Amino acid sequence: MSKNPNYTGGERFNKLSKKDGYRSRAAYKLKQINKVHNLIKQNQNILDIGCAPGSWIQVLKELTKGKASITGIDILPMAKIEGITFLQKDLLEIKDEDLNQLFDLVLSDIAPNLSGIGITDSENMIELLNIEIYLINKYLVKGGSFLAKCFQGSSFDYLKGYMKKNFKEVIRIKPEASRISSKECYLLGKFKE
Ligand SMILES: C[S@@+](CC[C@H](N)C(=O)[O-])C[C@H]1O[C@@H](n2cnc3c(N)ncnc32)[C@H](O)[C@@H]1O
């Protein structure tokens, strides 16, 4: 194994995803999170924000044995996955009429294109989080859960502040498949109040 410390948190899972037939190594992030927190269940309505290329949707279908209603949103096209609803839309332009049901679980792996300029990247992430929060307030059922990517720093603080006020439990998660060197982490809000 490489001595590069990033290897354990990233490249190992790139190889594994090819072997296991997942569209990206992000699949393992969701699998690892779910193994501990047991979020994904059959018969749920699930929204996946920033879903392309689709590995979280592959995991959702696998873990629910196809018995969940799954909606994905991404600005990019996504190769077809049977039995799911895909909206190719910019999240910043999503309209109420685009979503016409409530969700038991909302997942978000969305991130803006990173410029490397800290303050710009944080502002762009917070802009996306504001739309996510709007969707959670409107479309996540009471008692439902919200898992969202953010970055250590102001977007983390912002999302944590929102979740603390609106969920019974808030948990920070850094899955093994997330590069150690990346500020990326996930916040899980369990049981919307
Ligand atoms: C890390 S990838 C998600 C990977 C996905 N979870 C998977 O398992 O395949 C982040 C996604 O967010 C999407 N994204 C970024 N900004 C967006 C926006 N404004 N509206 C919709 N999608 C956006 C990107 O196109 C990208 O596909």
The ligand as a Gaussian input file, in Angstrom:
#p B3LYP/6-31G(d) Opt

LIG

0 1
 C      -19.418000      14.806000      -5.160000
 S      -20.521000      14.847000      -6.493000
 C      -21.798000      13.779000      -5.932000
 C      -21.463000      12.311000      -6.059000
 C      -22.670000      11.440000      -5.809000
 N      -23.052000      11.435000      -4.402000
 C      -22.428000      10.015000      -6.224000
 O      -22.373000       9.166000      -5.335000
 O      -22.316000       9.737000      -7.418000
 C      -21.283000      16.419000      -6.318000
 C      -22.341000      16.730000      -7.351000
 O      -22.928000      17.999000      -7.067000
 C      -23.362000      18.529000      -8.298000
 N      -23.622000      19.982000      -8.203000
 C      -22.752000      20.973000      -7.899000
 N      -23.371000      22.173000      -7.941000
 C      -24.669000      21.930000      -8.281000
 C      -25.821000      22.763000      -8.456000
 N      -25.747000      24.090000      -8.322000
 N      -26.982000      22.178000      -8.765000
 C      -27.081000      20.823000      -8.906000
 N      -26.031000      19.981000      -8.753000
 C      -24.834000      20.526000      -8.441000
 C      -22.203000      18.238000      -9.234000
 O      -22.633000      18.301000     -10.582000
 C      -21.790000      16.834000      -8.778000
 O      -22.358000      15.844000      -9.600000

